[in-house]
Amino acid sequence: MMIVTIICLVTGAVFLWRGDFNAAFVVAVVGLVTWFLRYRSQARESLAAQDNGQGNDQESGYNSDQD
């Protein structure tokens, strides 16, 4: 998805340079949506990894709050 975001950025800049503001806006919105979806999927994966790590600690009987 990062490649799509970069392509949208470059394409939007070209449209803006040529004076086609409507197309530049549409491409910019598509680029923002792809960036947001990429960020969201990374956050989901990170949270899932944290949940899996905490679940394994609790199953083994290890509690990090105890001294």
FIKOLZA-1660 file (N, C-alpha, C; in steps of 0.1 Angstrom, whole numbers, plus 5000, padded with zeros to 4 digits):
% residues 67
   i   px   py   pz ch aa at
   1 5008 4988 5000  A  M  N
   1 5000 5000 5000  A  M CA
   1 5009 5013 5000  A  M  C
   2 5021 5012 5005  A  M  N
   2 5029 5023 5005  A  M CA
   2 5033 5028 4991  A  M  C
   3 5034 5018 4982  A  I  N
   3 5037 5022 4968  A  I CA
   3 5025 5029 4962  A  I  C
   4 5013 5025 4965  A  V  N
   4 5001 5032 4960  A  V CA
   4 5001 5046 4965  A  V  C
   5 5004 5048 4978  A  T  N
   5 5004 5062 4984  A  T CA
   5 5014 5070 4977  A  T  C
   6 5026 5065 4974  A  I  N
   6 5037 5073 4967  A  I CA
   6 5033 5076 4953  A  I  C
   7 5027 5067 4946  A  I  N
   7 5022 5069 4932  A  I CA
   7 5011 5080 4932  A  I  C
   8 5002 5080 4942  A  C  N
   8 4992 5090 4943  A  C CA
   8 4998 5104 4946  A  C  C
   9 5008 5104 4954  A  L  N
   9 5015 5117 4957  A  L CA
   9 5021 5123 4945  A  L  C
  10 5028 5114 4937  A  V  N
  10 5035 5119 4925  A  V CA
  10 5025 5123 4914  A  V  C
  11 5014 5115 4913  A  T  N
  11 5004 5118 4903  A  T CA
  11 4997 5131 4906  A  T  C
  12 4994 5132 4919  A  G  N
  12 4987 5145 4923  A  G CA
  12 4995 5157 4921  A  G  C
  13 5008 5156 4923  A  A  N
  13 5017 5167 4921  A  A CA
  13 5018 5170 4906  A  A  C
  14 5018 5160 4897  A  V  N
  14 5018 5163 4883  A  V CA
  14 5005 5170 4879  A  V  C
  15 4993 5165 4884  A  F  N
  15 4981 5171 4881  A  F CA
  15 4980 5186 4886  A  F  C
  16 4985 5188 4898  A  L  N
  16 4986 5201 4903  A  L CA
  16 4995 5211 4895  A  L  C
  17 5006 5206 4890  A  W  N
  17 5015 5213 4882  A  W CA
  17 5009 5217 4869  A  W  C
  18 5001 5208 4863  A  R  N
  18 4994 5210 4850  A  R CA
  18 4982 5219 4852  A  R  C
  19 4977 5222 4864  A  G  N
  19 4966 5230 4866  A  G CA
  19 4953 5223 4867  A  G  C
  20 4953 5210 4867  A  D  N
  20 4941 5202 4868  A  D CA
  20 4937 5199 4883  A  D  C
  21 4931 5209 4889  A  F  N
  21 4929 5209 4904  A  F CA
  21 4919 5198 4908  A  F  C
  22 4909 5195 4900  A  N  N
  22 4899 5185 4903  A  N CA
  22 4906 5171 4904  A  N  C
  23 4913 5168 4894  A  A  N
  23 4920 5155 4894  A  A CA
  23 4930 5154 4905  A  A  C
  24 4937 5165 4908  A  A  N
  24 4947 5165 4918  A  A CA
  24 4940 5162 4932  A  A  C
  25 4929 5168 4934  A  F  N
  25 4921 5166 4946  A  F CA
  25 4917 5152 4948  A  F  C
  26 4912 5146 4937  A  V  N
  26 4907 5132 4937  A  V CA
  26 4919 5123 4940  A  V  C
  27 4930 5125 4934  A  V  N
  27 4942 5116 4936  A  V CA
  27 4947 5118 4950  A  V  C
  28 4947 5130 4955  A  A  N
  28 4951 5133 4969  A  A CA
  28 4942 5126 4979  A  A  C
  29 4929 5126 4977  A  V  N
  29 4920 5119 4986  A  V CA
  29 4923 5103 4985  A  V  C
  30 4925 5098 4973  A  V  N
  30 4928 5084 4972  A  V CA
  30 4941 5081 4980  A  V  C
  31 4951 5089 4978  A  G  N
  31 4963 5087 4985  A  G CA
  31 4962 5088 5000  A  G  C
  32 4954 5097 5005  A  L  N
  32 4951 5098 5020  A  L CA
  32 4944 5085 5025  A  L  C
  33 4934 5081 5017  A  V  N
  33 4927 5068 5021  A  V CA
  33 4936 5056 5022  A  V  C
  34 4945 5055 5012  A  T  N
  34 4954 5043 5012  A  T CA
  34 4964 5045 5024  A  T  C
  35 4969 5057 5026  A  W  N
  35 4978 5059 5038  A  W CA
  35 4971 5055 5051  A  W  C
  36 4958 5060 5053  A  F  N
  36 4951 5057 5065  A  F CA
  36 4948 5042 5066  A  F  C
  37 4945 5035 5056  A  L  N
  37 4943 5021 5057  A  L CA
  37 4956 5014 5060  A  L  C
  38 4967 5018 5055  A  R  N
  38 4980 5012 5058  A  R CA
  38 4983 5014 5073  A  R  C
  39 4981 5026 5078  A  Y  N
  39 4983 5029 5092  A  Y CA
  39 4974 5021 5101  A  Y  C
  40 4962 5020 5097  A  R  N
  40 4952 5012 5105  A  R CA
  40 4956 4998 5106  A  R  C
  41 4960 4992 5094  A  S  N
  41 4964 4978 5095  A  S CA
  41 4976 4975 5103  A  S  C
  42 4986 4985 5103  A  Q  N
  42 4998 4984 5111  A  Q CA
  42 4994 4984 5126  A  Q  C
  43 4985 4993 5129  A  A  N
  43 4980 4995 5143  A  A CA
  43 4973 4982 5148  A  A  C
  44 4965 4976 5139  A  R  N
  44 4958 4964 5142  A  R CA
  44 4968 4952 5145  A  R  C
  45 4978 4951 5136  A  E  N
  45 4988 4941 5138  A  E CA
  45 4996 4943 5151  A  E  C
  46 4999 4955 5154  A  S  N
  46 5006 4958 5166  A  S CA
  46 4998 4954 5179  A  S  C
  47 4985 4958 5178  A  L  N
  47 4977 4955 5190  A  L CA
  47 4974 4940 5191  A  L  C
  48 4973 4933 5180  A  A  N
  48 4971 4918 5180  A  A CA
  48 4984 4912 5186  A  A  C
  49 4996 4917 5182  A  A  N
  49 5008 4911 5187  A  A CA
  49 5009 4914 5202  A  A  C
  50 5005 4925 5207  A  Q  N
  50 5005 4928 5221  A  Q CA
  50 4996 4919 5229  A  Q  C
  51 4984 4917 5223  A  D  N
  51 4974 4909 5230  A  D CA
  51 4979 4895 5231  A  D  C
  52 4985 4890 5220  A  N  N
  52 4990 4876 5220  A  N CA
  52 5002 4875 5230  A  N  C
  53 5010 4885 5231  A  G  N
  53 5021 4884 5241  A  G CA
  53 5015 4885 5255  A  G  C
  54 5005 4892 5258  A  Q  N
  54 5000 4893 5272  A  Q CA
  54 4992 4880 5275  A  Q  C
  55 4985 4874 5265  A  G  N
  55 4978 4862 5267  A  G CA
  55 4988 4850 5270  A  G  C
  56 4999 4850 5264  A  N  N
  56 5009 4840 5267  A  N CA
  56 5014 4841 5281  A  N  C
  57 5017 4853 5286  A  D  N
  57 5022 4855 5299  A  D CA
  57 5012 4851 5309  A  D  C
  58 4999 4854 5307  A  Q  N
  58 4989 4850 5317  A  Q CA
  58 4987 4835 5317  A  Q  C
  59 4988 4829 5306  A  E  N
  59 4986 4814 5306  A  E CA
  59 4997 4807 5313  A  E  C
  60 5009 4812 5313  A  S  N
  60 5020 4806 5319  A  S CA
  60 5021 4808 5334  A  S  C
  61 5012 4817 5339  A  G  N
  61 5012 4820 5353  A  G CA
  61 5021 4831 5357  A  G  C
  62 5028 4838 5348  A  Y  N
  62 5037 4849 5350  A  Y CA
  62 5029 4861 5351  A  Y  C
  63 5031 4869 5362  A  N  N
  63 5024 4882 5364  A  N CA
  63 5035 4892 5366  A  N  C
  64 5036 4902 5357  A  S  N
  64 5046 4912 5357  A  S CA
  64 5044 4922 5369  A  S  C
  65 5032 4922 5375  A  D  N
  65 5029 4931 5385  A  D CA
  65 5035 4927 5399  A  D  C
  66 5038 4914 5400  A  Q  N
  66 5043 4908 5412  A  Q CA
  66 5058 4910 5413  A  Q  C
  67 5063 4912 5425  A  D  N
  67 5078 4914 5427  A  D CA
  67 5085 4900 5428  A  D  C
% end
